[in-house]
Amino acid sequence: MPDYIIQILLFASIPISGGLVGWGTNIMAIKMTFYPIEFVGIKPIGWQGIIPSKAKKMAVKSVDMLTTKLLKIEERFELVKPERIAMEMGPSLNKLARQITDEVMQAQAPTIWNSTPRFVKNQIYENITKELPQLVVQMMNDIKDNIDELLDLKTIGVNALTKNKALLNDMFIRCGKEEFKFIEKSGLYFGIPFGLVQMCIAVYYVNVLGTGTPWWLLPVFGLVIGYATNWLALKLIFEPLYPRKYLFGLFEFQGLFIKRQPEVAVEYAKIVSGNILTTERLFEFMVRGPGATRLAEIVRDNLEKSIETTISSTRGLVKWVVSDKQLEVIQNIAVYRFMQELPISIRDTFAYAEEALDMENMLEEKMAGLTEKEFEGFLRPVFQEDEWILILVGAVLGMVAGILQYLVLFQ
């Protein structure tokens, strides 16, 4: 092959490789933003994805928007109807009441209880179950009145995201998927023009100055391409915040992420309602979190009142079965057993609670209604936290690619 053809091919390879370097470095920079989830290497040498390495900080920033701009838990719980909760829990509570009644009576007066006529037992069961709906209604009203003490959405959200770094990654990846694709492709779009400039400089050195391609040209431009493509891509994702016209009004542009607000709102609402603020997680926090003591007080106070009312209404039936002292013991045991079993019974209400709270639709609507500035604050922290690292990674990878390109093609 003639030398001039080889020279043309070498020069032509510069913009092509410039595009590939920009594309490859951007892909690598995005991957390094999220992976690996856990640190790989021997500290201090090694790497952990930028997001997982700052999991607590990222989670706090993400949840801040949720709790300050999108969701007020007391407003959502106002939509939960205590009467409906009582209806949902009815079958399991009735069964539980009979079971606990049999347990405590067998424990305190087994002989007499076993010989008690069935109609008397049934009357006692009936009197007990009559009290249960009112018990649940009153208990739910007390829970709603004290919901701020029982639930801390910020803690729930931060704990969910820091304990599950893959979920934190997934939230940002799913909400920003189009932007991350753009960053990857932009390396190719911007890399080729930079490569053309690089090619012109190389042609000047070879054909005008006659010195050959300088050794520094490809590494320096590789660094510039890696840096500039990442920087430009990040700018175009978030800026301009509002639609702006260019080229004498012929072309309008708005930050790519900002423009996708309605679409992102749908994805975000699904993730938060389905993986973070689930009904089960809210309930788990109430029974095991800092507010568990207060919840136990609410449940115990209502149980004691209800059981006391029930015993008073059935005293005529049971006075010949147990003594007053035994009734006091029975009351204490019944409260204890109900406290044990109630968390299981309340799970019957989860389907209704999800329907009533309607987290997904509410979050979607609220997020879609944020101002552009407020909305930018959701994804922007992913890059702001260590934006310089993301850009620097692209620059260093670009320089390394430039060195390899020089060694392979021009040595």
C-alpha positions in Angstrom: 0.0 0.0 0.0 1.5 3.4 -1.0 2.8 5.5 1.9 0.4 8.4 1.2 -2.6 6.1 1.6 -1.2 4.9 4.9 -0.7 8.5 6.0 -4.3 9.4 5.0 -5.6 6.4 6.9 -3.6 7.4 10.0 -4.8 10.9 9.9 -8.4 9.7 9.3 -8.1 7.5 12.4 -7.6 10.5 14.6 -11.2 11.9 14.6 -12.6 8.4 14.6 -10.5 7.4 17.6 -11.3 10.8 19.2 -15.0 9.9 19.0 -14.3 6.4 20.4 -12.2 7.8 23.2 -14.9 10.3 24.1 -17.6 7.6 24.0 -15.5 5.0 25.9 -14.3 7.4 28.6 -17.9 8.6 29.2 -19.2 5.1 29.5 -16.4 4.2 32.0 -17.0 7.4 34.0 -20.7 6.6 34.3 -19.9 3.0 35.3 -17.5 4.3 37.9 -20.2 6.6 39.3 -22.3 3.6 40.3 -20.0 0.5 40.5 -18.7 -1.4 42.2 -21.3 -1.2 45.0 -18.7 -2.2 47.6 -15.1 -1.2 47.8 -12.8 -3.3 45.7 -9.1 -3.3 46.4 -6.8 -2.8 49.4 -7.4 0.7 51.0 -6.3 3.3 50.1 -5.8 1.7 46.6 -9.0 0.6 45.0 -12.4 1.9 44.0 -16.0 2.1 45.0 -18.7 3.7 43.0 -19.2 7.4 43.8 -22.8 7.0 44.7 -22.4 3.9 47.0 -19.3 5.4 48.6 -21.4 8.4 49.6 -24.5 6.4 50.3 -25.5 8.1 53.5 -25.0 11.6 52.1 -26.8 10.8 48.9 -29.7 9.2 50.7 -30.1 12.2 53.0 -30.2 14.6 50.0 -32.7 12.5 48.1 -35.0 12.0 51.1 -34.8 15.7 52.0 -36.7 16.5 48.9 -39.2 13.8 49.6 -40.0 14.9 53.1 -39.9 18.7 52.5 -41.5 19.1 49.1 -43.6 16.0 48.3 -45.0 14.2 51.3 -46.6 15.1 54.7 -47.4 11.8 56.4 -50.1 13.3 58.6 -52.1 14.3 55.5 -51.8 10.9 54.0 -53.0 9.1 57.2 -56.0 11.4 57.4 -57.2 9.4 54.3 -57.2 6.1 56.2 -60.6 5.4 57.6 -60.6 3.7 61.1 -63.9 2.1 60.4 -62.6 0.4 57.3 -59.5 -0.8 59.3 -61.8 -2.3 61.9 -63.8 -4.1 59.1 -60.6 -5.4 57.5 -59.3 -6.7 60.9 -62.7 -8.0 62.0 -62.4 -11.8 61.0 -58.9 -12.2 62.4 -59.6 -10.2 65.6 -62.8 -12.2 66.3 -60.9 -15.4 65.9 -58.1 -14.1 68.1 -60.5 -13.0 70.8 -62.0 -16.4 71.1 -58.6 -18.0 71.1 -57.2 -15.7 73.9 -60.4 -16.1 75.9 -60.0 -19.9 75.8 -56.3 -19.6 76.7 -56.7 -17.4 79.8 -59.8 -19.2 81.1 -58.1 -22.6 80.7 -55.1 -21.2 82.5 -57.1 -19.6 85.4 -60.1 -22.0 85.8 -59.7 -25.0 83.5 -62.1 -27.3 85.3 -65.0 -24.8 85.5 -64.4 -23.4 82.0 -64.5 -26.9 80.5 -67.8 -27.6 82.2 -69.3 -24.2 81.3 -72.3 -24.6 78.9 -71.7 -23.8 75.3 -74.4 -21.1 75.2 -72.7 -19.3 78.1 -69.3 -19.4 76.3 -70.9 -18.2 73.1 -72.5 -15.3 75.0 -69.1 -14.4 76.4 -67.5 -14.6 73.0 -70.2 -12.4 71.5 -69.8 -9.7 74.2 -66.1 -9.6 73.6 -66.3 -9.4 69.8 -68.9 -6.5 70.1 -66.2 -4.4 71.6 -63.5 -5.1 69.0 -64.6 -2.6 66.2 -64.8 0.3 68.6 -61.4 -0.8 70.0 -59.8 -0.6 66.6 -61.5 2.7 65.6 -60.4 4.4 68.8 -56.9 2.9 68.5 -56.6 4.1 64.9 -57.8 7.6 65.9 -55.1 7.8 68.6 -52.5 6.6 66.1 -53.5 9.3 63.6 -53.3 11.9 66.3 -49.8 10.8 67.2 -48.5 9.9 63.8 -45.6 12.4 64.0 -44.2 10.6 67.0 -44.7 7.2 65.5 -43.2 7.7 62.0 -40.1 9.5 60.9 -40.1 9.4 57.1 -36.6 10.8 56.8 -35.1 8.1 58.9 -37.1 5.4 57.1 -36.0 6.6 53.7 -32.4 7.1 54.6 -32.2 3.7 56.3 -33.7 2.0 53.4 -31.3 3.5 50.9 -28.1 3.2 53.0 -28.8 -0.4 53.9 -29.5 -1.2 50.3 -26.9 0.6 48.1 -28.2 -1.3 45.0 -31.6 0.4 45.6 -30.0 3.8 45.9 -28.1 3.2 42.6 -31.3 1.9 41.0 -33.3 4.9 42.0 -30.8 7.3 40.2 -30.2 5.0 37.3 -33.9 4.5 36.5 -34.8 8.2 37.0 -31.8 9.4 35.0 -31.5 6.6 32.5 -32.0 8.9 29.4 -29.4 11.4 30.8 -26.8 8.7 31.4 -27.4 7.4 27.8 -26.9 10.9 26.5 -23.6 11.3 28.5 -22.4 8.1 26.9 -23.3 9.0 23.4 -22.2 12.6 23.8 -18.6 11.4 24.0 -19.0 10.2 20.4 -20.8 13.4 19.3 -18.3 15.8 20.8 -15.2 13.6 20.5 -15.3 13.5 16.7 -15.1 17.4 16.3 -12.3 17.5 18.8 -10.6 14.8 16.8 -10.9 16.8 13.6 -9.1 19.7 15.3 -6.5 17.2 16.5 -6.2 15.8 12.9 -5.6 19.3 11.5 -2.8 20.0 14.0 -1.2 16.6 13.1 -1.4 17.4 9.4 0.2 20.8 10.0 3.1 19.2 11.9 3.7 16.5 9.4 3.1 18.2 6.0 4.0 21.8 6.8 6.6 21.7 9.5 7.8 18.2 8.4 8.5 17.2 12.0 6.1 14.2 12.3 3.2 13.8 14.7 4.4 15.2 18.1 4.3 12.7 20.9 2.2 15.0 23.1 -0.6 15.6 20.7 -2.7 12.5 21.2 -2.3 12.2 25.0 -3.1 15.9 25.4 -6.1 15.8 23.2 -7.2 12.6 24.7 -7.2 14.4 28.1 -9.1 17.4 26.6 -11.6 15.1 24.9 -12.2 13.1 28.1 -12.6 16.2 30.2 -14.6 18.4 27.7 -17.1 15.7 26.7 -18.0 15.0 30.3 -18.2 18.6 31.2 -20.3 19.5 28.2 -22.7 16.6 28.8 -23.2 17.5 32.4 -23.9 21.1 31.4 -26.5 20.1 28.8 -28.3 17.8 31.2 -29.2 20.5 33.6 -28.8 23.8 31.7 -30.5 25.9 30.8 -33.0 25.5 33.5 -35.8 27.1 31.4 -36.3 26.8 27.7 -34.0 29.2 25.8 -33.9 30.1 22.1 -30.7 30.0 20.1 -29.6 31.0 16.6 -32.0 34.0 16.3 -34.9 32.0 17.8 -34.7 29.1 15.3 -33.6 26.6 17.9 -35.0 26.1 21.5 -33.2 24.1 24.1 -33.7 23.2 27.8 -31.7 21.0 30.1 -32.5 17.4 29.1 -33.3 16.2 32.6 -35.5 19.2 33.4 -37.5 18.6 30.2 -38.3 15.0 31.3 -39.9 16.0 34.6 -43.3 14.3 34.0 -41.6 11.0 32.9 -39.2 11.1 35.8 -42.0 11.8 38.2 -43.7 8.5 37.2 -40.6 6.4 37.7 -39.7 8.1 41.0 -43.2 7.5 42.4 -43.0 3.8 41.6 -39.6 3.4 43.3 -40.5 5.3 46.5 -44.0 3.7 46.9 -42.9 0.2 45.9 -39.4 0.0 47.5 -38.9 2.7 50.1 -42.0 3.9 51.8 -44.0 0.7 51.6 -46.9 0.0 53.9 -44.9 -2.9 55.5 -41.8 -0.7 56.1 -44.0 2.0 57.7 -45.6 -0.5 60.0 -42.3 -2.1 60.8 -40.9 1.2 61.8 -43.9 1.9 64.0 -43.5 -1.3 66.0 -39.7 -1.4 66.1 -38.5 2.2 65.7 -38.1 5.0 68.2 -41.9 5.5 68.4 -42.5 1.8 69.3 -42.9 2.7 73.0 -45.5 5.3 72.3 -47.4 2.9 70.0 -47.3 0.2 72.7 -48.8 2.8 75.2 -51.6 3.6 72.7 -52.4 0.0 72.1 -52.2 -1.0 75.8 -54.4 1.9 77.0 -57.1 1.1 74.4 -56.9 -2.7 75.1 -57.2 -2.2 78.8 -60.3 0.0 78.4 -61.9 -2.4 76.0 -61.2 -5.5 78.1 -62.4 -3.7 81.2 -65.6 -2.8 79.4 -66.0 -6.3 78.2 -65.4 -7.9 81.6 -68.0 -5.5 83.1 -70.6 -6.5 80.5 -69.9 -10.2 81.0 -69.5 -10.1 84.8 -72.9 -11.5 85.3 -71.9 -14.6 83.2 -68.5 -15.2 84.7 -68.8 -14.2 88.3 -69.6 -17.8 89.2 -66.7 -19.0 87.1 -63.8 -16.9 88.4 -63.2 -14.6 91.4 -62.5 -10.9 91.1 -58.8 -11.5 91.7 -58.7 -14.0 88.9 -60.5 -11.5 86.7 -57.7 -9.0 87.3 -55.1 -11.6 86.3 -57.2 -12.6 83.2 -57.3 -8.9 82.2 -53.5 -8.6 82.4 -52.9 -11.8 80.5 -55.4 -10.8 77.8 -53.8 -7.4 77.3 -50.4 -9.1 77.0 -51.6 -11.7 74.5 -53.4 -9.1 72.4 -50.2 -7.0 72.3 -48.4 -10.1 71.0 -50.9 -11.0 68.3 -52.1 -7.6 67.1 -49.1 -6.9 64.8 -50.0 -10.1 62.9 -53.7 -9.3 62.6 -53.0 -5.7 61.4 -51.3 -7.1 58.3 -54.8 -7.9 57.0 -55.1 -4.1 56.5 -52.1 -3.6 54.3 -53.9 -3.8 51.0 -56.5 -1.3 52.1 -53.8 1.0 53.7 -51.9 1.1 50.4 -55.1 2.0 48.5 -55.9 4.7 51.0 -52.5 6.2 51.3 -52.2 6.1 47.5 -48.5 7.0 47.7 -47.6 6.4 44.0 -50.2 8.7 42.5 -49.7 11.4 45.1 -45.9 11.4 44.6 -46.2 11.4 40.9 -48.5 14.4 41.0 -46.5 16.3 43.5 -43.2 15.7 41.7 -44.6 16.7 38.4 -45.7 19.9 40.0 -42.3 21.0 41.3 -40.7 24.1 39.9 -37.8 23.6 37.5 -35.3 24.7 40.2 -36.8 22.3 42.8 -36.9 19.4 40.4 -33.2 19.9 39.4 -32.3 19.3 43.0 -33.3 15.7 42.7 -30.6 14.4 40.3 -28.1 17.2 40.5 -26.6 16.0 43.8 -25.5 12.8 42.1 -23.1 14.9 40.1 -22.5 17.8 42.3 -21.2 15.7 45.2 -18.1 14.5 43.2 -18.6 16.1 39.8 -14.9 16.9 39.6 -14.1 13.2 40.1 -16.4 12.3 37.2 -14.8 14.8 34.9 -11.3 14.0 36.1 -11.8 10.3 35.5 -12.9 11.0 31.9 -9.8 13.2 31.4 -7.3 10.7 32.8 -8.9 7.8 30.8 -8.8 10.0 27.7 -5.1 10.7 28.2 -4.3 7.0 28.7 -6.2 6.2 25.5 -4.3 8.9 23.7 -1.0 7.5 24.8 -2.0 4.0 23.6 -3.2 5.4 20.3 0.2 7.1 19.8 2.1 4.0 20.6 0.0 1.8 18.4 -0.4 4.0 15.3 2.4 6.5 15.2 5.4 4.7 16.6 
